[in-house]
Amino acid sequence: MVQISRETQAIIDSLSDPVLVVSSKMRRILACNAAFVRELGFLDENIKGRSFIHIPQLTRPIRHGLLDLYFRTKRSRDDKTPFVFQFADPQGSLKTISATVDILIFDGEEFILAYLHVVLPTDIALSHQAEDIAAFNAFVDMTQEPWLEFRPRSRDVPILLDEEDRISYLMNLGRGFVVHKASKAARKLFGQDTSSLGVSDFPLRGKSFMSFFYRDEDALRFLDMLSKVGQLQAPTTLVGESGDILEVEMSCSVHFGTEDTIAALYCIPRRIEQDRDLIVQHSVSGQEQDFIFSQPFLGLGRMVPLQPLVRPHPTNADTVLNGYLNDILLTNANDTLGELYGVEKNALLMHSMPFLFPDRSAAVQVLKELFVTRQSSFATYREDTGELLRIALFKAVFNDADHMTRIFLAVSPQVYGLPERRETRKLRSVPSFI
């Protein structure tokens, strides 16, 4: 069984209110503090290692209430509504307990921290509570999970779903939401000073959401989806304090305020291994990448699904692939790509994959080929003359679980400078398997 370190035990013992540490996986009690023994009458040796649901002093309504509190917290970090219950200690005193829960990650293991406050209407109790909150925040800061809380500079921001001037709205959103809180792990990830715990101010405070991203287009993609559906998990590229490139899996959720406003953004960026098969590697310098994406000879782009795409079963492949299309978004592009499709680059960004094709069936066909061979191509011809307008080359990137994570796109207005006509095009046969 996982052991709690002496340092951790000392921290929770310093809290004046009861604290219980429970294994998320096994539901076994790992530790409690002296206040828990004092206020609730349990003996440390009698409960440590025991299953949480088999403690007789905790009645079924109390156990169910605490478990419900855990699941609510797991769904939303912002849900801090306490669970209040009454408990009779061994001396027969009836006490009112206000319980809150936090989920911590240590060495890849998930733990439940139950913080129990004995409700007493006295100034002394309030003073103790304030002290405990400070100590509790220091304890939470020890988690290895990097998380960031963004809040608006002034007041809650109204949600704008109107497509008119959407880009400007998202840009203002990204610049107006700034870091309000950050875990020690997050401050370390972004190269900030982490020598002091529990301080009211730190170097990341006030840094805008937009400034964390290597490319503005990625930030806009996240903000676009978050304002519409409230949550998003997708790969992206961030910038560390020293300018180093961070490939991460970014999980974000929105706390919606009253009257359709955004009160806060919560994000957890987790480092991921670089994929060696990427067309544009972030191992090269930012200057080299900028050169590649700004060169005028090819239209270049990158599409990212909202979540990794699972290889469909052959029996319903076309239906599943058609359902994927709207969730594959163009997150990066150069000016040439916009010119080839007759729109400004900014207007092209965040469009879904079908935008690149004359119909959805053509997009499904290309996506099917990507699952089979990891690369595909598609030619677009002028309707009246049959003359080639452009040819697009696609390359898919898969993770270790064989899920599609990115699609890179290169578009040329001609093939090696030679005009091709529809009549000379050879039809390709695509394997019937996925």
Buried (B, 14 or more C-beta within 10 A) or exposed (E): EBEBEEEBBEBBBBBBBBBBBBBBEEBBBBBBBBBBBEBBBBEEEEBBEEEBEEBEBBEEEBBEBBBEBBEBBBEBBBEEEBBEBEBEBEEEEEBEBBBBBBBBBBEEEEBBBBBBBBEEEEEEBEEBBEBBBEBBBBBBBBBBBBBBBBBBEEEBBEBBEEEEEBBEBBBBBBBBBBBBBBBBBBBBBBBBEBEEEBEEEBBBBEBBBBBBBBBBBBBBBBBBBBBEEBEBBBBBBBBBBEEEBBBBBBBBBBBBBEEEBBBBBBBBBEEBEEBEEBBBBBEEEBEEBEEBBEEEEBBBBBBBBBBBBEBBEEEEBBEBBBEBBEBBBBBBBBBBBBBBBEBEBBEBBBBBBBBBBEEBEBBBBBBBBBBBEBBBEBEBBEEEEEEBBBBBBBBBBBBEEEEBBBBBBBBBBEEEEEEBEEEEEEEEEEEEEB
